[in-house]
Amino acid sequence: MSQEFDFEGLKGRLLSSSYSPVPGHANYDPMMTELRNLFDKNNQEGTVHFDYETEIFWGEV
């Protein structure tokens, strides 16, 4: 499966992760700069595709 994001959508997806540095953290600005660089290198017509695979493991412990 995949999702398609413009830069603002990609930024929102990143910031919705609990492990992502928040504004004011020392790593926030460098992270945003690198996200922009990655987006600029990889976007096609203003969007990037975010591919993912979900794996489910079922069992008893």
All heavy atoms as TSV, in Angstrom:
chain	resi	resn	atom	element	x	y	z
A	1	MET	N	N	0.836	-1.170	0.000
A	1	MET	CA	C	0.000	0.000	0.000
A	1	MET	C	C	0.887	1.241	0.000
A	1	MET	O	O	2.062	1.166	0.313
A	1	MET	CB	C	-0.912	0.015	1.218
A	1	MET	CG	C	-1.860	-1.157	1.314
A	1	MET	SD	S	-3.277	-0.813	2.341
A	1	MET	CE	C	-4.223	0.183	1.240
A	2	SER	N	N	0.295	2.351	-0.327
A	2	SER	CA	C	1.057	3.595	-0.297
A	2	SER	C	C	0.125	4.773	-0.034
A	2	SER	O	O	-1.080	4.673	-0.214
A	2	SER	CB	C	1.820	3.806	-1.606
A	2	SER	OG	O	0.941	4.087	-2.653
A	3	GLN	N	N	0.737	5.824	0.414
A	3	GLN	CA	C	0.056	7.104	0.584
A	3	GLN	C	C	0.806	8.118	-0.247
A	3	GLN	O	O	1.998	7.953	-0.521
A	3	GLN	CB	C	0.038	7.545	2.052
A	3	GLN	CG	C	-0.785	6.647	2.951
A	3	GLN	CD	C	-0.687	7.096	4.403
A	3	GLN	OE1	O	0.387	7.122	4.974
A	3	GLN	NE2	N	-1.815	7.426	4.975
A	4	GLU	N	N	0.137	9.179	-0.637
A	4	GLU	CA	C	0.754	10.231	-1.429
A	4	GLU	C	C	0.684	11.528	-0.627
A	4	GLU	O	O	-0.366	11.880	-0.106
A	4	GLU	CB	C	0.005	10.378	-2.745
A	4	GLU	CG	C	0.684	11.278	-3.734
A	4	GLU	CD	C	-0.018	11.254	-5.078
A	4	GLU	OE1	O	-0.263	10.153	-5.597
A	4	GLU	OE2	O	-0.322	12.351	-5.584
A	5	PHE	N	N	1.822	12.223	-0.519
A	5	PHE	CA	C	1.895	13.435	0.285
A	5	PHE	C	C	2.526	14.583	-0.482
A	5	PHE	O	O	3.529	14.386	-1.179
A	5	PHE	CB	C	2.765	13.218	1.533
A	5	PHE	CG	C	2.227	12.212	2.501
A	5	PHE	CD1	C	2.822	10.972	2.626
A	5	PHE	CD2	C	1.143	12.498	3.304
A	5	PHE	CE1	C	2.352	10.045	3.531
A	5	PHE	CE2	C	0.661	11.578	4.214
A	5	PHE	CZ	C	1.264	10.340	4.331
A	6	ASP	N	N	1.982	15.785	-0.297
A	6	ASP	CA	C	2.723	16.989	-0.639
A	6	ASP	C	C	3.625	17.271	0.556
A	6	ASP	O	O	3.630	16.511	1.537
A	6	ASP	CB	C	1.784	18.153	-0.966
A	6	ASP	CG	C	0.886	18.573	0.189
A	6	ASP	OD1	O	1.044	18.071	1.335
A	6	ASP	OD2	O	0.017	19.417	-0.049
A	7	PHE	N	N	4.412	18.361	0.510
A	7	PHE	CA	C	5.350	18.578	1.613
A	7	PHE	C	C	4.649	18.753	2.948
A	7	PHE	O	O	5.056	18.174	3.957
A	7	PHE	CB	C	6.279	19.776	1.359
A	7	PHE	CG	C	7.234	19.978	2.504
A	7	PHE	CD1	C	8.299	19.111	2.673
A	7	PHE	CD2	C	7.042	20.992	3.422
A	7	PHE	CE1	C	9.173	19.250	3.755
A	7	PHE	CE2	C	7.908	21.144	4.497
A	7	PHE	CZ	C	8.974	20.270	4.665
A	8	GLU	N	N	3.579	19.522	2.986
A	8	GLU	CA	C	2.878	19.762	4.256
A	8	GLU	C	C	2.281	18.466	4.814
A	8	GLU	O	O	2.282	18.245	6.024
A	8	GLU	CB	C	1.812	20.835	4.100
A	8	GLU	CG	C	2.392	22.234	3.935
A	8	GLU	CD	C	3.322	22.645	5.075
A	8	GLU	OE1	O	2.954	22.456	6.262
A	8	GLU	OE2	O	4.415	23.167	4.782
A	9	GLY	N	N	1.785	17.620	3.933
A	9	GLY	CA	C	1.253	16.332	4.376
A	9	GLY	C	C	2.342	15.425	4.913
A	9	GLY	O	O	2.154	14.731	5.920
A	10	LEU	N	N	3.497	15.405	4.253
A	10	LEU	CA	C	4.627	14.610	4.713
A	10	LEU	C	C	5.118	15.115	6.065
A	10	LEU	O	O	5.385	14.325	6.972
A	10	LEU	CB	C	5.751	14.658	3.680
A	10	LEU	CG	C	6.980	13.811	3.979
A	10	LEU	CD1	C	6.620	12.332	4.012
A	10	LEU	CD2	C	8.068	14.094	2.952
A	11	LYS	N	N	5.196	16.412	6.196
A	11	LYS	CA	C	5.608	17.019	7.464
A	11	LYS	C	C	4.631	16.633	8.574
A	11	LYS	O	O	5.039	16.240	9.672
A	11	LYS	CB	C	5.658	18.543	7.306
A	11	LYS	CG	C	6.040	19.289	8.544
A	11	LYS	CD	C	6.057	20.790	8.252
A	11	LYS	CE	C	6.228	21.615	9.491
A	11	LYS	NZ	N	6.186	23.060	9.212
A	12	GLY	N	N	3.350	16.712	8.291
A	12	GLY	CA	C	2.344	16.325	9.285
A	12	GLY	C	C	2.443	14.863	9.663
A	12	GLY	O	O	2.282	14.498	10.835
A	13	ARG	N	N	2.716	14.016	8.671
A	13	ARG	CA	C	2.869	12.577	8.938
A	13	ARG	C	C	4.043	12.345	9.862
A	13	ARG	O	O	3.978	11.557	10.805
A	13	ARG	CB	C	3.060	11.831	7.616
A	13	ARG	CG	C	3.368	10.359	7.747
A	13	ARG	CD	C	2.155	9.595	8.271
A	13	ARG	NE	N	2.355	8.166	8.216
A	13	ARG	CZ	C	3.039	7.456	9.112
A	13	ARG	NH1	N	3.626	8.049	10.135
A	13	ARG	NH2	N	3.148	6.152	8.994
A	14	LEU	N	N	5.162	13.011	9.611
A	14	LEU	CA	C	6.341	12.884	10.466
A	14	LEU	C	C	6.043	13.380	11.878
A	14	LEU	O	O	6.348	12.709	12.863
A	14	LEU	CB	C	7.521	13.659	9.875
A	14	LEU	CG	C	8.770	13.753	10.743
A	14	LEU	CD1	C	9.353	12.372	11.019
A	14	LEU	CD2	C	9.797	14.657	10.086
A	15	LEU	N	N	5.438	14.538	11.989
A	15	LEU	CA	C	5.206	15.129	13.306
A	15	LEU	C	C	4.150	14.388	14.114
A	15	LEU	O	O	4.069	14.558	15.334
A	15	LEU	CB	C	4.838	16.606	13.159
A	15	LEU	CG	C	5.951	17.488	12.581
A	15	LEU	CD1	C	5.466	18.923	12.421
A	15	LEU	CD2	C	7.207	17.423	13.436
A	16	SER	N	N	3.348	13.557	13.460
A	16	SER	CA	C	2.346	12.789	14.198
A	16	SER	C	C	2.959	11.573	14.887
A	16	SER	O	O	2.299	10.926	15.700
A	16	SER	CB	C	1.221	12.339	13.261
A	16	SER	OG	O	1.667	11.319	12.385
A	17	SER	N	N	4.221	11.277	14.587
A	17	SER	CA	C	4.902	10.151	15.226
A	17	SER	C	C	5.372	10.560	16.608
A	17	SER	O	O	5.983	11.622	16.776
A	17	SER	CB	C	6.103	9.704	14.378
A	17	SER	OG	O	5.671	9.310	13.094
A	18	SER	N	N	5.116	9.713	17.586
A	18	SER	CA	C	5.434	10.059	18.980
A	18	SER	C	C	6.924	10.257	19.220
A	18	SER	O	O	7.308	10.955	20.156
A	18	SER	CB	C	4.902	8.976	19.924
A	18	SER	OG	O	5.521	7.733	19.648
A	19	TYR	N	N	7.760	9.660	18.402
A	19	TYR	CA	C	9.209	9.744	18.595
A	19	TYR	C	C	9.841	10.940	17.889
A	19	TYR	O	O	11.034	11.161	17.976
A	19	TYR	CB	C	9.888	8.457	18.108
A	19	TYR	CG	C	9.479	8.048	16.711
A	19	TYR	CD1	C	10.042	8.643	15.593
A	19	TYR	CD2	C	8.496	7.085	16.519
A	19	TYR	CE1	C	9.657	8.288	14.319
A	19	TYR	CE2	C	8.106	6.704	15.244
A	19	TYR	CZ	C	8.689	7.307	14.151
A	19	TYR	OH	O	8.295	6.952	12.888
A	20	SER	N	N	9.050	11.722	17.176
A	20	SER	CA	C	9.568	12.852	16.410
A	20	SER	C	C	9.858	14.037	17.333
A	20	SER	O	O	9.042	14.378	18.189
A	20	SER	CB	C	8.528	13.253	15.367
A	20	SER	OG	O	8.965	14.377	14.646
A	21	PRO	N	N	11.028	14.691	17.159
A	21	PRO	CA	C	11.297	15.896	17.949
A	21	PRO	C	C	10.223	16.965	17.708
A	21	PRO	O	O	9.724	17.113	16.595
A	21	PRO	CB	C	12.644	16.374	17.432
A	21	PRO	CG	C	13.287	15.175	16.828
A	21	PRO	CD	C	12.149	14.371	16.275
A	22	VAL	N	N	9.860	17.661	18.757
A	22	VAL	CA	C	8.822	18.697	18.671
A	22	VAL	C	C	9.474	20.068	18.491
A	22	VAL	O	O	10.659	20.246	18.778
A	22	VAL	CB	C	7.932	18.683	19.938
A	22	VAL	CG1	C	7.172	17.368	20.042
A	22	VAL	CG2	C	8.750	18.922	21.190
A	23	PRO	N	N	8.711	21.054	17.987
A	23	PRO	CA	C	9.269	22.401	17.869
A	23	PRO	C	C	9.875	22.856	19.195
A	23	PRO	O	O	9.303	22.621	20.264
A	23	PRO	CB	C	8.060	23.252	17.489
A	23	PRO	CG	C	7.144	22.301	16.792
A	23	PRO	CD	C	7.319	20.986	17.524
A	24	GLY	N	N	11.049	23.443	19.108
A	24	GLY	CA	C	11.763	23.878	20.306
A	24	GLY	C	C	12.865	22.909	20.708
A	24	GLY	O	O	13.801	23.287	21.408
A	25	HIS	N	N	12.749	21.649	20.299
A	25	HIS	CA	C	13.798	20.664	20.571
A	25	HIS	C	C	14.999	20.965	19.666
A	25	HIS	O	O	14.832	21.416	18.534
A	25	HIS	CB	C	13.267	19.255	20.299
A	25	HIS	CG	C	14.197	18.170	20.720
A	25	HIS	ND1	N	15.294	17.799	19.970
A	25	HIS	CD2	C	14.194	17.383	21.814
A	25	HIS	CE1	C	15.929	16.822	20.589
A	25	HIS	NE2	N	15.276	16.546	21.709
A	26	ALA	N	N	16.184	20.697	20.151
A	26	ALA	CA	C	17.407	21.002	19.392
A	26	ALA	C	C	17.463	20.280	18.044
A	26	ALA	O	O	18.079	20.784	17.102
A	26	ALA	CB	C	18.633	20.625	20.230
A	27	ASN	N	N	16.835	19.146	17.929
A	27	ASN	CA	C	16.889	18.383	16.676
A	27	ASN	C	C	15.755	18.704	15.710
A	27	ASN	O	O	15.742	18.195	14.588
A	27	ASN	CB	C	16.880	16.877	16.971
A	27	ASN	CG	C	18.149	16.427	17.655
A	27	ASN	OD1	O	19.207	17.014	17.470
A	27	ASN	ND2	N	18.046	15.392	18.461
A	28	TYR	N	N	14.809	19.527	16.118
A	28	TYR	CA	C	13.647	19.804	15.266
A	28	TYR	C	C	14.030	20.518	13.963
A	28	TYR	O	O	13.666	20.060	12.882
A	28	TYR	CB	C	12.607	20.624	16.033
A	28	TYR	CG	C	11.400	20.975	15.191
A	28	TYR	CD1	C	10.370	20.063	15.038
A	28	TYR	CD2	C	11.296	22.207	14.550
A	28	TYR	CE1	C	9.260	20.358	14.260
A	28	TYR	CE2	C	10.197	22.515	13.769
A	28	TYR	CZ	C	9.184	21.591	13.633
A	28	TYR	OH	O	8.092	21.888	12.858
A	29	ASP	N	N	14.735	21.625	14.053
A	29	ASP	CA	C	15.093	22.387	12.842
A	29	ASP	C	C	15.974	21.577	11.882
A	29	ASP	O	O	15.692	21.562	10.678
A	29	ASP	CB	C	15.747	23.720	13.198
A	29	ASP	CG	C	14.752	24.721	13.766
A	29	ASP	OD1	O	13.539	24.600	13.469
A	29	ASP	OD2	O	15.181	25.635	14.497
A	30	PRO	N	N	17.018	20.877	12.381
A	30	PRO	CA	C	17.796	20.048	11.451
A	30	PRO	C	C	16.943	18.948	10.799
A	30	PRO	O	O	17.119	18.643	9.615
A	30	PRO	CB	C	18.893	19.442	12.324
A	30	PRO	CG	C	19.020	20.367	13.474
A	30	PRO	CD	C	17.645	20.928	13.703
A	31	MET	N	N	16.006	18.384	11.546
A	31	MET	CA	C	15.129	17.357	10.990
A	31	MET	C	C	14.249	17.938	9.884
A	31	MET	O	O	14.107	17.343	8.813
A	31	MET	CB	C	14.240	16.768	12.100
A	31	MET	CG	C	13.236	15.745	11.606
A	31	MET	SD	S	12.145	15.155	12.914
A	31	MET	CE	C	11.128	16.619	13.197
A	32	MET	N	N	13.699	19.127	10.107
A	32	MET	CA	C	12.843	19.755	9.104
A	32	MET	C	C	13.645	20.135	7.851
A	32	MET	O	O	13.154	19.995	6.732
A	32	MET	CB	C	12.155	20.993	9.666
A	32	MET	CG	C	11.031	20.709	10.636
A	32	MET	SD	S	9.635	19.915	9.828
A	32	MET	CE	C	9.775	18.280	10.479
A	33	THR	N	N	14.880	20.583	8.047
A	33	THR	CA	C	15.738	20.916	6.910
A	33	THR	C	C	15.999	19.672	6.071
A	33	THR	O	O	15.901	19.704	4.838
A	33	THR	CB	C	17.070	21.523	7.394
A	33	THR	OG1	O	16.790	22.743	8.087
A	33	THR	CG2	C	18.011	21.795	6.237
A	34	GLU	N	N	16.317	18.567	6.725
A	34	GLU	CA	C	16.587	17.329	5.995
A	34	GLU	C	C	15.323	16.769	5.352
A	34	GLU	O	O	15.372	16.238	4.241
A	34	GLU	CB	C	17.225	16.284	6.910
A	34	GLU	CG	C	17.725	15.070	6.169
A	34	GLU	CD	C	18.735	15.367	5.072
A	34	GLU	OE1	O	19.468	16.379	5.160
A	34	GLU	OE2	O	18.793	14.584	4.093
A	35	LEU	N	N	14.184	16.904	6.002
A	35	LEU	CA	C	12.927	16.464	5.396
A	35	LEU	C	C	12.675	17.246	4.113
A	35	LEU	O	O	12.294	16.671	3.095
A	35	LEU	CB	C	11.761	16.636	6.371
A	35	LEU	CG	C	10.411	16.123	5.862
A	35	LEU	CD1	C	10.427	14.605	5.700
A	35	LEU	CD2	C	9.291	16.564	6.789
A	36	ARG	N	N	12.898	18.539	4.140
A	36	ARG	CA	C	12.722	19.365	2.941
A	36	ARG	C	C	13.688	18.925	1.845
A	36	ARG	O	O	13.308	18.807	0.677
A	36	ARG	CB	C	12.918	20.841	3.285
A	36	ARG	CG	C	12.938	21.780	2.092
A	36	ARG	CD	C	11.782	21.591	1.145
A	36	ARG	NE	N	10.603	22.280	1.596
A	36	ARG	CZ	C	9.469	22.335	0.899
A	36	ARG	NH1	N	9.382	21.767	-0.293
A	36	ARG	NH2	N	8.432	22.950	1.363
A	37	ASN	N	N	14.949	18.659	2.215
A	37	ASN	CA	C	15.929	18.207	1.231
A	37	ASN	C	C	15.503	16.886	0.599
A	37	ASN	O	O	15.581	16.721	-0.621
A	37	ASN	CB	C	17.312	18.054	1.867
A	37	ASN	CG	C	17.937	19.376	2.241
A	37	ASN	OD1	O	17.575	20.427	1.723
A	37	ASN	ND2	N	18.876	19.330	3.174
A	38	LEU	N	N	15.053	15.947	1.416
A	38	LEU	CA	C	14.604	14.655	0.899
A	38	LEU	C	C	13.387	14.811	-0.002
A	38	LEU	O	O	13.302	14.185	-1.058
A	38	LEU	CB	C	14.275	13.710	2.061
A	38	LEU	CG	C	15.468	13.156	2.823
A	38	LEU	CD1	C	15.003	12.472	4.103
A	38	LEU	CD2	C	16.247	12.192	1.951
A	39	PHE	N	N	12.454	15.649	0.413
A	39	PHE	CA	C	11.259	15.887	-0.401
A	39	PHE	C	C	11.659	16.503	-1.740
A	39	PHE	O	O	11.192	16.053	-2.794
A	39	PHE	CB	C	10.278	16.794	0.335
A	39	PHE	CG	C	9.019	17.033	-0.453
A	39	PHE	CD1	C	7.975	16.122	-0.413
A	39	PHE	CD2	C	8.883	18.160	-1.249
A	39	PHE	CE1	C	6.820	16.327	-1.148
A	39	PHE	CE2	C	7.739	18.378	-1.987
A	39	PHE	CZ	C	6.696	17.464	-1.939
A	40	ASP	N	N	12.510	17.506	-1.704
A	40	ASP	CA	C	12.918	18.184	-2.933
A	40	ASP	C	C	13.631	17.235	-3.898
A	40	ASP	O	O	13.473	17.347	-5.108
A	40	ASP	CB	C	13.803	19.391	-2.622
A	40	ASP	CG	C	13.025	20.541	-1.985
A	40	ASP	OD1	O	11.775	20.530	-2.025
A	40	ASP	OD2	O	13.685	21.443	-1.435
A	41	LYS	N	N	14.405	16.295	-3.378
A	41	LYS	CA	C	15.125	15.347	-4.223
A	41	LYS	C	C	14.215	14.274	-4.809
A	41	LYS	O	O	14.524	13.711	-5.861
A	41	LYS	CB	C	16.226	14.649	-3.421
A	41	LYS	CG	C	17.405	15.519	-3.105
A	41	LYS	CD	C	18.423	14.728	-2.294
A	41	LYS	CE	C	19.532	15.636	-1.797
A	41	LYS	NZ	N	20.462	14.898	-0.924
A	42	ASN	N	N	13.119	13.957	-4.116
A	42	ASN	CA	C	12.336	12.787	-4.486
A	42	ASN	C	C	10.922	13.053	-4.952
A	42	ASN	O	O	10.256	12.107	-5.398
A	42	ASN	CB	C	12.287	11.813	-3.302
A	42	ASN	CG	C	13.649	11.266	-2.996
A	42	ASN	OD1	O	14.172	10.438	-3.725
A	42	ASN	ND2	N	14.265	11.746	-1.922
A	43	ASN	N	N	10.449	14.281	-4.900
A	43	ASN	CA	C	9.059	14.520	-5.295
A	43	ASN	C	C	8.905	14.447	-6.807
A	43	ASN	O	O	9.822	14.729	-7.568
A	43	ASN	CB	C	8.545	15.845	-4.722
A	43	ASN	CG	C	8.905	17.041	-5.555
A	43	ASN	OD1	O	8.215	17.359	-6.522
A	43	ASN	ND2	N	9.981	17.720	-5.174
A	44	GLN	N	N	7.725	14.038	-7.195
A	44	GLN	CA	C	7.349	14.031	-8.602
A	44	GLN	C	C	6.056	14.825	-8.713
A	44	GLN	O	O	5.047	14.452	-8.120
A	44	GLN	CB	C	7.150	12.602	-9.112
A	44	GLN	CG	C	8.428	11.809	-9.101
A	44	GLN	CD	C	8.230	10.393	-9.603
A	44	GLN	OE1	O	7.124	9.925	-9.794
A	44	GLN	NE2	N	9.331	9.705	-9.809
A	45	GLU	N	N	6.157	15.944	-9.413
A	45	GLU	CA	C	5.017	16.844	-9.582
A	45	GLU	C	C	4.427	17.292	-8.238
A	45	GLU	O	O	3.223	17.409	-8.082
A	45	GLU	CB	C	3.951	16.191	-10.462
A	45	GLU	CG	C	4.458	15.884	-11.857
A	45	GLU	CD	C	3.421	15.224	-12.741
A	45	GLU	OE1	O	2.223	15.210	-12.385
A	45	GLU	OE2	O	3.827	14.718	-13.797
A	46	GLY	N	N	5.312	17.494	-7.261
A	46	GLY	CA	C	4.903	18.055	-5.972
A	46	GLY	C	C	4.427	17.067	-4.934
A	46	GLY	O	O	3.967	17.470	-3.870
A	47	THR	N	N	4.569	15.771	-5.202
A	47	THR	CA	C	4.179	14.777	-4.198
A	47	THR	C	C	5.210	13.659	-4.129
A	47	THR	O	O	5.967	13.418	-5.065
A	47	THR	CB	C	2.801	14.144	-4.502
A	47	THR	OG1	O	2.852	13.467	-5.746
A	47	THR	CG2	C	1.698	15.183	-4.496
A	48	VAL	N	N	5.225	12.985	-2.995
A	48	VAL	CA	C	6.021	11.776	-2.816
A	48	VAL	C	C	5.084	10.646	-2.410
A	48	VAL	O	O	4.031	10.869	-1.811
A	48	VAL	CB	C	7.126	11.940	-1.747
A	48	VAL	CG1	C	8.190	12.915	-2.200
A	48	VAL	CG2	C	6.558	12.339	-0.409
A	49	HIS	N	N	5.482	9.438	-2.765
A	49	HIS	CA	C	4.720	8.252	-2.376
A	49	HIS	C	C	5.380	7.634	-1.161
A	49	HIS	O	O	6.598	7.445	-1.123
A	49	HIS	CB	C	4.667	7.246	-3.525
A	49	HIS	CG	C	3.863	7.732	-4.669
A	49	HIS	ND1	N	2.505	7.552	-4.742
A	49	HIS	CD2	C	4.214	8.414	-5.779
A	49	HIS	CE1	C	2.054	8.105	-5.857
A	49	HIS	NE2	N	3.085	8.643	-6.507
A	50	PHE	N	N	4.575	7.354	-0.173
A	50	PHE	CA	C	5.025	6.767	1.077
A	50	PHE	C	C	4.538	5.322	1.062
A	50	PHE	O	O	3.371	5.041	1.331
A	50	PHE	CB	C	4.409	7.570	2.244
A	50	PHE	CG	C	4.947	7.240	3.600
A	50	PHE	CD1	C	6.010	7.938	4.121
A	50	PHE	CD2	C	4.361	6.263	4.382
A	50	PHE	CE1	C	6.490	7.665	5.394
A	50	PHE	CE2	C	4.834	5.964	5.648
A	50	PHE	CZ	C	5.914	6.669	6.149
A	51	ASP	N	N	5.429	4.406	0.682
A	51	ASP	CA	C	5.065	2.993	0.606
A	51	ASP	C	C	5.240	2.337	1.964
A	51	ASP	O	O	6.182	2.635	2.693
A	51	ASP	CB	C	5.943	2.272	-0.415
A	51	ASP	CG	C	5.735	2.794	-1.829
A	51	ASP	OD1	O	4.601	3.192	-2.147
A	51	ASP	OD2	O	6.707	2.815	-2.600
A	52	TYR	N	N	4.336	1.446	2.275
A	52	TYR	CA	C	4.441	0.721	3.532
A	52	TYR	C	C	3.811	-0.652	3.398
A	52	TYR	O	O	3.016	-0.911	2.500
A	52	TYR	CB	C	3.815	1.493	4.689
A	52	TYR	CG	C	2.335	1.761	4.533
A	52	TYR	CD1	C	1.401	0.917	5.106
A	52	TYR	CD2	C	1.877	2.865	3.818
A	52	TYR	CE1	C	0.044	1.165	4.952
A	52	TYR	CE2	C	0.528	3.122	3.664
A	52	TYR	CZ	C	-0.383	2.265	4.239
A	52	TYR	OH	O	-1.716	2.511	4.090
A	53	GLU	N	N	4.203	-1.521	4.291
A	53	GLU	CA	C	3.678	-2.879	4.343
A	53	GLU	C	C	3.310	-3.184	5.785
A	53	GLU	O	O	4.089	-2.900	6.702
A	53	GLU	CB	C	4.752	-3.853	3.854
A	53	GLU	CG	C	4.312	-5.276	3.807
A	53	GLU	CD	C	5.386	-6.175	3.220
A	53	GLU	OE1	O	5.901	-5.848	2.133
A	53	GLU	OE2	O	5.698	-7.177	3.878
A	54	THR	N	N	2.162	-3.729	5.982
A	54	THR	CA	C	1.709	-4.092	7.317
A	54	THR	C	C	1.847	-5.600	7.487
A	54	THR	O	O	1.395	-6.362	6.639
A	54	THR	CB	C	0.238	-3.686	7.536
A	54	THR	OG1	O	0.122	-2.273	7.350
A	54	THR	CG2	C	-0.243	-4.058	8.923
A	55	GLU	N	N	2.481	-6.011	8.554
A	55	GLU	CA	C	2.601	-7.431	8.871
A	55	GLU	C	C	1.867	-7.684	10.162
A	55	GLU	O	O	1.999	-6.930	11.128
A	55	GLU	CB	C	4.062	-7.831	9.021
A	55	GLU	CG	C	4.846	-7.739	7.738
A	55	GLU	CD	C	6.265	-8.246	7.884
A	55	GLU	OE1	O	6.543	-9.040	8.813
A	55	GLU	OE2	O	7.103	-7.848	7.065
A	56	ILE	N	N	1.084	-8.733	10.179
A	56	ILE	CA	C	0.334	-9.111	11.379
A	56	ILE	C	C	0.805	-10.480	11.819
A	56	ILE	O	O	0.872	-11.417	11.017
A	56	ILE	CB	C	-1.184	-9.132	11.097
A	56	ILE	CG1	C	-1.650	-7.733	10.683
A	56	ILE	CG2	C	-1.948	-9.645	12.312
A	56	ILE	CD1	C	-3.090	-7.674	10.244
A	57	PHE	N	N	1.116	-10.582	13.088
A	57	PHE	CA	C	1.519	-11.850	13.675
A	57	PHE	C	C	0.454	-12.253	14.680
A	57	PHE	O	O	0.054	-11.447	15.515
A	57	PHE	CB	C	2.885	-11.729	14.365
A	57	PHE	CG	C	3.981	-11.352	13.406
A	57	PHE	CD1	C	4.279	-10.020	13.153
A	57	PHE	CD2	C	4.703	-12.343	12.770
A	57	PHE	CE1	C	5.293	-9.678	12.271
A	57	PHE	CE2	C	5.714	-12.002	11.880
A	57	PHE	CZ	C	6.015	-10.687	11.635
A	58	TRP	N	N	-0.019	-13.457	14.572
A	58	TRP	CA	C	-1.103	-13.930	15.428
A	58	TRP	C	C	-0.620	-15.184	16.164
A	58	TRP	O	O	-0.017	-16.058	15.566
A	58	TRP	CB	C	-2.319	-14.261	14.564
A	58	TRP	CG	C	-3.491	-14.714	15.334
A	58	TRP	CD1	C	-3.779	-15.990	15.709
A	58	TRP	CD2	C	-4.547	-13.914	15.820
A	58	TRP	NE1	N	-4.949	-16.036	16.388
A	58	TRP	CE2	C	-5.453	-14.766	16.486
A	58	TRP	CE3	C	-4.826	-12.558	15.768
A	58	TRP	CZ2	C	-6.615	-14.303	17.086
A	58	TRP	CZ3	C	-5.974	-12.108	16.362
A	58	TRP	CH2	C	-6.850	-12.954	17.005
A	59	GLY	N	N	-0.898	-15.218	17.429
A	59	GLY	CA	C	-0.520	-16.415	18.182
A	59	GLY	C	C	-0.877	-16.271	19.633
A	59	GLY	O	O	-1.407	-15.252	20.083
A	60	GLU	N	N	-0.606	-17.295	20.372
A	60	GLU	CA	C	-0.833	-17.290	21.817
A	60	GLU	C	C	0.498	-17.344	22.528
A	60	GLU	O	O	1.438	-17.980	22.055
A	60	GLU	CB	C	-1.696	-18.490	22.215
A	60	GLU	CG	C	-3.112	-18.407	21.657
A	60	GLU	CD	C	-3.969	-19.544	22.127
A	60	GLU	OE1	O	-3.739	-20.039	23.262
A	60	GLU	OE2	O	-4.868	-19.946	21.388
A	61	VAL	N	N	0.540	-16.689	23.666
A	61	VAL	CA	C	1.764	-16.684	24.464
A	61	VAL	C	C	1.534	-17.531	25.689
A	61	VAL	O	O	0.535	-17.538	26.308
A	61	VAL	CB	C	2.153	-15.250	24.882
A	61	VAL	CG1	C	3.413	-15.260	25.724
A	61	VAL	CG2	C	2.343	-14.402	23.651
